[in-house]
Amino acid sequence: MTHARLRRVARLVTISVFCMGIAACGGKNKAGKPGAATPGLPPANPVAVTKMVQGVQAAKEPKGVQRGVDLLKEAIQIDPNLWEARYDLGVLYAQTGALAAAEVQLKAAQKIAPSEQDVAVALAEVRRRRGEHKDAADGLEEYVKAFPGAVEARTLYVTTLRDSGQLDKAIQNAREVLVRRPGDPTALSELALCHLAKGERDSAQLLVKQALDGSAKSAPAHRAAGLVALANGDDAAAFQAFQKAAQEDPRDTTSRLNMAAVLTRAGAYAKAEEQYRAILAVASDDAAAMVGLAAVLRAQGDAKNPAKFDQAKQLLEKVLERDPNDVRALFNMGVLLFEFMKRPDEAKTYFDRFLSEAPSDHPQRAEADRYMSQASVQKKAPPPAPAGGAK
């Protein structure tokens, strides 16, 4: 069985990525000819291929994800060079929030099949979700240099450059996409967000309008419009734009995450909770939604209602069980334990892990350092004197 045929039978649903900008994903376009970059790769083991196909089908069934994972792992054990199975397993891990495991499989798939655009894009998306923005950008930079015509990869490259603060380079590459796809709403939306990040709100607004004029049903363009509105302080317009994006692309939960962020910012924690729970109703293992839900539950708790704190802790524990290095969950667990549950010693452990895993430019590193210092001071402070002033 040829690798071209394997790709047709092995393709899983597209990887879902939640971010505050656009959701880029792998498509069916290939940067090179099938198998062109893997000369000498032995023919696929037919037993492994059968296991892989069974795993893909199982994963599509209700509650069939673990069965799918097990079958794909069996396929890889039989044929370690079956990159399609590694790709599908990486996608499944990513969908369930096991991002560290997903990165391992996708890196292995890329090593075997470096020309595959789907693999390059999925690996970069996982790195973005882990907060590894520079690594995501560096990986895609190598890929688009090798395959200049890989438009999906280059579009995501723009996003990763923006994430990592390389705005001028991001703008240059967004224009490269538009040379190949004039009027592309996703590229225009990314270009708008780059200008927004530079503080050029008028340019961002014009680019969003251009994207929407060309494609009024573009979910990325509506999401970008929402982010521009947020920057202008118009939460109501932002919320409407995110609602429109969700209507245009019901499969992508990014806009619900954005709506929840708007509601959280406004202090409407119960309404934000509704949005997070709506995401989890269709994607029960979404780590970003679980971390967000934990944060708004934490905000609704108090000394008279500690159950909210317990619920938040359980959600964060679930995320960390799947990916012990999830920096969002580590930081939020530290805050929950320190500020709300008054357990600074335990909180210090999570902040320490966060500082070990978070990128050097992570925006919450300074806050984590502050918590670590406070926890150390509290630990050194002498215990209060017993009531009655005993000497």
N, C-alpha and C positions, 0 to 999 in steps of 0.2 A: 504494500500500500504506500503510495507516495505521500510526501509531506503536504503537498497541495491538497490532497484529499483529506488528510488528517485535519488540516485547518478547517475544512468545511464541516466535518463532523464534530470537532472538538470545541467549537466556539461557544462560550457561556454567555450569559447576559452581560451587558456592559457594566464595567465597574462603576459604582456610585461614589461620587466624591462630594463632600460637603465643605463649602468654604464661604467666605464673605464676598467673593467675587463671582466668577463664572465656574461652571462645572464642565471641565473638559473631559473628554473620554476617548478611548481608542475606537477607531472605526474599522471599516473593512479595507481601507486603502493600504497597500503595502509599499514600503519605500523602495524595495528592490524585488527582483524576481524571486519567487518561492524557492527557498533552499539555496539561493545564490551565495549566501554568506556562510554556508555550512558544508562546503565540499568535504567529502570523506566521511560524513556522518553515516553510520551504518543504517540499513533499513530498519524501520520501526518493528519492534516485536509485536506480532499480531495479538498475542494474549494480553500484552500491556495496552494495546489499542482498544481491545474489547472492554477491559477494566475501565479505561478512561471514558469511553462512551457511556458505560453504565453509570459511572460517577457523575457525569454531566447530567444525565437524565434524572438520577436520584436527587440531585441538588435542586432540581426544578419542582420537586414534589413538596407538598406541605410537610414540614418537620423532617425533610429529607437531607438537610445540609450535612449533618454529621456522617450519614451514610455516604454521601458524595465525597466528603473529605477522606474517609477511610478507603474508598475504592480508588481515588486518585493517588493516594499514598501507595497503595498496592501496585498501581500501574508504574509509578516512578521506581519502586523497588525492583520491579521486573526489568524495566528499561530506563536507566538513569538519564539517557539522552533524549527521552521523549519530552521535548521542551513544551509541547502543547499541554501535557498533563501538569507540568510545573506552573505554566501560565494560569490554567484553570484553577489549580489549587491556590495559587496566590490571590486570584480574584475572590475565591470563596473565603479565604482567611480575611481579606480586606473587608468583605461584606459583613462579616461577623465581628469586626473590630480587632482581630488579632493581627495588628499591623506589623509587629516585629517578625512574626512567622511569614506574613505575606511578603515582606521585603526579602527574606531569605530565598523564598521560592522564585520570586521574580528576577532577582539577581542571577540565580542559577539558570533560569530560562534565557536571560539575555546573553549570558556567557556562551550558551550553546547556539543560540540563534540571534546574533547581534543585529541582523538586518530587519527584524520584525518590529514594525511601528507600534502594534498593539502592546507588545511587551514593554517597549521603552516608555510609552505613555502611562501604562498601568504602574510601572515602577516609580515614575516621577510623582504620580498622584499619591501613592502610598507614602513616599517621603514627605510630600507636602503635609499630609494629614498627621504625620509624626512631628511636624515642625522643623524638618530637615530641609529648609528652603534652599540653602546654598548647594547642598548635595543634589537636590532635585534639578537645580539649574545647571550644575556642572555636568551631570549625566546627560541631560538633553542637549547641552552645547556640543558635546562630542558627537551625539547622534545626528543633529541637523548639519553639522559640518560634513559628515559622511554621506548624508542623504538630504541635500538641499531642498528637494521637492516634497519632503514629508510635511505637509501643511498642518495636519493635526498635532504632530509633535512640536512644530515650530510655534503654533498658537499656544500650546501649553508652556513652551519655553518662555514666551512673553510673560505669562502669569507667574512663573517661578522667578523670573528676573525681577518682576514687580514685588513679589513677596520678599525677596532678599535685598530690596532697596536699590537695585541696579536699573534705575528708571530710564536713563538715556539709552542704554542698551536695549531695554524692553521696547521703547518706542521705535527704535531702528528695526527691530525684528517684527514688530507689529506691521510696520510698513512693508516689510518683505512679504508677509502673508497677503497683504492687500494688493501687492503687485501680481501675485498669483491668483488671488480671488478678489477682484475688485468689488467693493460694497459688502463684503462678508460681515454680517452683523456681529458675530462673535469677536472677530478681529477688531472691528470698530469699537465694540464695547470694552475690550481690553485696552485699546489705545486711550479710550476715554478715562478709564480707571488709572492709567499711568499719568495722564495730565492732572487728574484729580489729586493723586498722591504728591504731585509737584506743587499743589496749591493753585493750579490753573483751572478754576471752576468753570469759567466761561467756555474755554476750549472743550472741557469735558462735557458740558451741557450740549454744545453744538454737535459733538461726535455721537452722543447718545441719540439726539434727534435724528441725525443722519442714519443711524442704525435702525431706528424705529420707522423712519420714513421708508426705508428699503424693505423692512420686514416687521410689520406691526405685530406679528405673533412670535417674535424672537424672545424666548425666555431670558437668555443672557443680556439682551438689551434692556429688558424691563428690570432685571436685577441691578444692572449698572445705573439705570435711572433712579432706583431706590437708594443706592449708595451716594449718588450725587445729591439727592434730596436730603439724606442724612447729614451730609457735610454742610449743607445750607441751613441746617437746623429745622427742616420741615419734616418732622416725624410722621405727620399725617400723610403727606404725599409719598414718603418713603414706604409706609405701610401699604398704601394702595398699589404702588409699583410692585412690591413683593407679592402682594395678592395676585396681581395680574400675571406675574411670572409663574406662580404656582398653578394658576389656571391653564396657562399655555403648555406647561410641562409637568403634569401631575406625578410623573415617575421620579422627578428630582425633588428631594426634600430640602435643597439649599434655601429656597425662598421661605419655607416655614421656619428654618433656623434663623434667617434674617428677621422675619416677623417677630419671632420670640425674642431676638436681641433688642428690637425696637421696644417691645413691651417691657422687657426687663429694665431697659434704660429709663423708661417712663415710670418705673415702680409698679407696673401692673403685673405683679408676680403670678396671680391666679390665672390671668389671661395667657401669660407666657407659658405657664404650666400646661394649659390646654394645647398650645401649639406643639410643645415637646412630646406630649402624650399622643398627639395625632401622628407625629413622625414614627414613634415607637409602635403604633398600631399597625403600620405597614412595613416597618423595618425594625423589628424587635431588638436587634443587637447593635443598633447604631450607636457608636461610642460618643460621638459629638452630642447627640440628643440626650444621652444618659448623663453626661457631664453637665449639660445645660440644665436639665431637669433637677439634678442634685443641687445646683446653685440656687434655683428659685425656690426649691423646697427649704433649703437652708435659710433663705431670706424670710420665709413665712413662719419659721419656727421661733419659739421663745421658751423661757423657763417653764411656762405653764403648758406648753405644747411641744415637749421634747421629741415626740414621735416623728415630727418632720425631720429632725436631725438624724434620727435612726434610719429613716427611709433614704435620706441623702447619702449616708454612709454606706448603706447596702448597695446603692447604685454604683458608687465609686469603687467599691470592692469588686463588683462584677466586672467593671471595665478593667481593673488592674489584674484580675484573675486571667483575663484573656491576653492582656499586654501589660506586663509588670512595669514597662518603661514608658507608659503613656504619660507624657509630661503634663497634659491638662488635668488628668485625674490625680496625679501626684500633688500638684499645686493645690487643687481644690480640696483634696483630703487634708492637706496640711492646714489650710485656712479653717476648714470645718472643725478640726480637732483643737486648734489653738484658740480661735476667737469664740466659737460657739459651744463646744463641748468641754472647754477648759481642761484640755489634756496636753499641755505643752511638750512633755517628754515624747509622747507618741507623734505629735505634730513635727517635731524636730527630725525624726526619722524620715518622714515623707519629704520635708523640705530638702534634706540632705540628698535624697535620691533624685529629687527634681533637679537640683543644682549639678548633679553628676551627669544627668541625661540631657538637660536642656541645651540648645545651641548657645554659643557665647553671646549672640545678639538677641536672645529671647527677651521680650519686653517685661516679663515678670521676674527676672533674675534679681533685680535690685530689691523688690518687695520680699522675695524669698530670703535674701540675705538679712533684711531687717528683721524678719520673723525669727531667723536662726539666732540673731544676736539677742533678741528679747527672750527667747526660750533659754538661752545660756544664762542670762542675768537672773531669770526667775529660778533657775535650778540652783544658783549659787546663793540666793538670798536666804537668810536664816528663817526658820519656821516662826510663825507668830507666837507670842507669849500666850499661855493658857489664860482663859478667863479668870479674873480674880487677882491678876497681877502677881502670880507666883514667881519667886526669884530663882 
